[in-house]
Amino acid sequence: MNLLVTIPAESRRMNVGKDVIRVLGSPTYICVLQRKDRKSIVITPCTAEHPMSFKVPDRLLTDGQCRMMINGIQFIQALLEANGLAAGKDHQFKGRYDAEKNAVIISLKNGE
């Protein structure tokens, strides 16, 4: 599986790959949690009530044109700055699945 998260050059949003959603069991909502030092993020299923919840599009896994995008200029820019990554450049990060926590962990350190 390709557990990818990308931040396009305009740095206003984060694209969450379909395999990330698939490996988490196709949840209706996901949360994006960050470490205090912002060196990694965790994507995990959650409820709609969670303060960092994002609705997964209903047709994400059935429509080839549908994308899971998380908008948040300040959030994205803070992640890029904390990791010494240039804004205005495409960034792609590969995650790893933690079955025990049912979460995808993504290191943002030097674009790892």
N, C-alpha and C positions, 0 to 999 in steps of 0.2 A: 504494500500500500504506500501511496505517496502522501504522507501527512504534512501538507504544505500550507504555509501562511505567507502571503505576499503583501508587500506595501508598495504600490505603484509610485512612480516618480513624483506625482503631484502631492503625495504624502497627506492626503485627507482621509484616507480610509484604509482598512485592512481587509484583504480578501481571504476568506477561510476556505480551504480546499474541500471538495466534496468527500474525499476519503476521510477527512477529520470527522465530519458529521456521520459518515457511515460507520466508522470504527466505534463511535460513541453510542451506537444503537439507534441512530436517526431520531434524536430527541426533538421535541417541539421548541424548546428554548435551550440556549447555551449561555454559559458565563465565561467571561474573559477576566481572569484574575492575574495580578502581577506581583512579583516579589517587590519588597521595599526598595531594593537597589535597581529594579527594573531590568535586570539582566536576563530574566526569563518570564514567560507567561504560561498560564495553564488554561486550557479550554476544557470545560466539563459540562455535562447536562445540569440543568437547574429548573426551578419553577419560574413562572412569569413574575412572581412577586420579588424575586431577588433583585437588589439594586443594580447589579451589573448584567442583567439578563438581556439577551437579544433573541428575537423570534427568528427561527429558521424558516425560510420560505417553504410553503407546503409542497411545491413542485420541484424543489431543489434537486432531488435525486432522479427525477423522471424527465426533466426538461433540460436538454443540453445547453440551452441559452441562459438558464437561470443561474445566478451567482449568489453566494452568501457574502455580503459586504457589511462591515462594521464601520460606521462613520464616526469620526471623533478627532478633529484636527489637533486639539491640545494633547489628547491621550497619545496619538501617533507621534507627534513631534517630541513629546517628553521621552518616549521609548527610544526614538532615533538618537536624540541628544545624549541620553544616559549610556548609550552603547557606542558612541563615537561614529555613528553612521550618518552619511551625508543626506540631507534632504534634496529633492530634485533628482534622485537616482532610484531605480527599481531595486527592491530588496526582496529576497526570498529566503525563507527559513524552513528547515525540515524538523518536524517534531518526532517524538517517540511516544508510544502508547503505554500507559501504566494501567494494566488490567485490574490491579488491586484497588486503585482509586477511580477507575473508569474515567481517565483524564488523558489528554494529550499535552505533553510538556514540550515547550518550544524554547530553546536557548536563543537569545538574541545577540549573544556575545560574538563580535566580529563576523556576523553573518553566518554562524555555524548552522 
